[in-house]
Structures are given as structure tokens and as C-alpha cells.
Amino acid sequence: MPRTMTVSDSIVVDRTPSAVYEQLSDPTAMGRWSPENTGATVAGGPRAAYVGMVFEGRNKRGALRWTTRCTVTAAEPGKRFAFRVHAIGARRPRLPGAIATWEYRLEPVDGATRVTETWTDDRRAWPDLLANAFDRIATRGHTFAAFQARNIRSTLERLKTELEAG
């Protein structure tokens, strides 16, 4: 069965697109909202996001922990932030390869912002059968698309709660 390569979801946050972008475009802050990400380290130290900026994300799922290397591919204040994940490893991201792309689009809606988070599976060279088998092991029975759909919903709800609380 062919796998789903992209999933996304949206939520409206009662903040301006520029205020939402300021938070979302800081990779070190993602751990506050994501059910898997626990933070990040930006090469050269924290600063405003820019295309080409590299960071290492720390992640966990149950007892499993890993680090990814990511590169920002879009940094449009108030509009769009995206990055691709292109290396992974237990403590250091030593294994290179196309893994995933994450994108956040921001649209003004009646004084608020619609935030759309999208995950794209970049493992295009993996045969569907192999990818589906790996995914079910790594996510305890789910495809990555189904797993990420739940993660995206959780991230968006946590983001909304935190940003609207001030």
C-alpha cells in the first residue's frame, strides 16, 4: 500500500503573524510545544532564523533519544518557516540522508493567525514496504504519517495555549 508522504493541520492563534513567527522560527523553543522535540542547539548560537541556518534538534520517544541535523529552507517573517532534517544519530547526527521537511505557514485571520504545520516524508528512496515496516516498529504500530498527524495536532494545541496565555 502506498504511503502518505505529507500530512498537515491548522489552528487559529489569537496573536499576530509576526508574533507567532518570532516564536516558531526559534528552533530552541520547539521543545515547549512538540511531544517529541526537547530543544535544539543553533550552530553559532541563537539568532534570528535565516535560510541556510543549521541546528541540531534533540528528540525523544519513550526511552529512545536521538539528535537530528536540520537546515532552515524558508525564513519569511510573519509568513513561513521551514527546515529539512538531513542527518540523524543517537548522540550526534552522524547518519546523513533525506529524512523529513517541516513547514509552518502563517496567514492573518481576523486579527489572529492561522498556523498550518506540515510534515513531509523525504525518504523517497525507501520502498513503501520497507518504510511502512520501519515506521510501525519506530512508532509502535503506526505509519509515520498517522503518527505525525497526532504530533502536529498536539504541537499546534500547545503552541496556541502558550502564545495566547502571553
Residue, then its C-alpha position, 0 to 999 in steps of 0.5 A: m500500500p502506498r504511503t502518505m508522504t505529507v500530512s498537515d493541520s491548522i489552528v487559529v492563534d489569537r496573536t499576530p503573524s509576526a508574533v507567532y513567527e518570532q516564536l516558531s522560527d526559534p528552533t530552541a523553543m520547539g521543545r515547549w510545544s512538540p511531544e517529541n522535540t526537547g530543544a535544539t542547539v543553533a550552530g553559532g548560537p541563537r539568532a534570528a532564523y535565516v535560510g541556510m541556518v543549521f541546528e541540531g534538534r534533540n528528540k525523544r520517544g519513550a526511552l529512545r533519544w536521538t539528535t537530528r541535523c536540520t537546515v532552515t529552507a524558508a525564513e519569511p517573517g510573519k509568513r513561513f518557516a521551514f527546515r529539512v532534517h538531513a542527518i540523524g544519530a543517537r548522540r550526534p547526527r552522524l547518519p546523513g540522508a533525506i529524512a523529513t521537511w517541516e513547514y509552518r505557514l502563517e496567514p492573518v485571520d481576523g486579527a489572529t493567525r492561522v498556523t498550518e504545520t506540515w510534515t513531509d516524508d523525504r525518504r523517497a528512496w525507501p520502498d513503501l514496504l520497507a518504510n511502512a515496516f520501519d515506521r510501525i516498529a519506530t512508532r509502535g504500530h503506526t505509519f509515520a504519517a498517522f503518527q505525525a498527524r497526532n504530533i502536529r495536532s498536539t504541537l499546534e494545541r500547545l503552541k496556541t495555549e502558550l502564545e495566547a496565555g502571553 
